[in-house]
Amino acid sequence: MKYRHIVFDVDGTLVDTEYAVLHSLQDTINTLTDKLIPLEELTFSMGITGDDALNQLGFQDIPAALEVWFQYLYEYDNTVSLFNGIADTLGALSQKGCKLGIVTSRIREDFEKEFRRFPIRQYFDIVVCADDTKEHKPTAAPLLKYMELSGADHSQILYVGDSRYDRECARNANTDFALAGWGSHLTDIDPEYRPAEPAGLIAIAESE
């Protein structure tokens, strides 16, 4: 088996949160600045920490803005769901002996609160959240933290994500990258793999 460790991003990869994240961010900006920013101008926020996204938007009091964003995010909770095929794919990978992990830009509290309602938490032994490292995607730090905790070599890891930040994180950590074709809109980056559906990861993991 080529990859002993399959490590996943969360938003846009395991869980479809695009509608919730973008609309709640739009609501936050509108509430705090009275500006209505088109959703397509906010897609940069997918794949980075909330702090980084708000900083790029020019907010000075990041903690206060983040609190408002989280309040709006929970209002869109009913729009969040697992992508089709994720649960079955995780089960198959686990049965084949793959170690499954998560590297996410969410903070630990937010991740656990969101994830406990999905029947897949048991598959992941190691979860690296934004508050586990000083630096975040697109730097290598989150994946290097995973390597530290798991003892895995970079050549044993496949990182699966949906954003440019995920791709750069993998590249900087010298790990292979699979672009989640079921959750990503990107066409102009160069992943090692581009599976259209989660089940495509099974054949990739088994490849030599």
Steps between C-alpha positions, in 0.01 A plus 500: 500500500650831389346724767473375858352831619211680332459844657193712431407864509146548638308780328444430132658155535320296765218741574313727259508833683540743210149646521519540878850650510453750219151617599592534868811699408293722274254558786787578739647763269158652439429520874837649597568730203159546331655370175351220292790316339416261212552136594744442215734756657506301825602159364862573600392430859447129431802306622661754735438584863223739593762732649691513173184559295382785724848650502505503120163675508651776713330437834689643798323321786533145373366319812182710502443450127568129534237470773242664273600270214459189713157616614388536138670173402287304745189650344591322176566169676216327317676556166811301603534133408752229421582465133346194338727199521726633776386264776525190279843604371637557849373161607663329201833679548501409868428134424794495259730613781539867415551738790260791463567849629374856479686827446255790516501877531219481755578558866458193723181614675325579173616176339379276782166681529434465128639152451335312785171479310653314207557122523864512388694639798605149605710455186750772590776430751683830455337840444714811455304824546598864455578545869750211491757696296632855499504510120214387279428405141647563249817441705609143565450533877165314534616199299837500675308487829310199370830331412632575847195349669470197271864423436420482128749588230389757242510233226236294683243782511235607253334828591147550366358853475303741287691829502822662383601530865471122536707446186773737617503346848558156345766631265684678780490182710620291201192278508282394207166673458157391377258775402149413618319526168164453674546818706746721312439741214871540419626417153833685492715314754711187455414230753651154477143367489156643423237240599149599396339307786621395848512133395781587261730530801486124555677418173749782558591367844554152359711614204872427484 
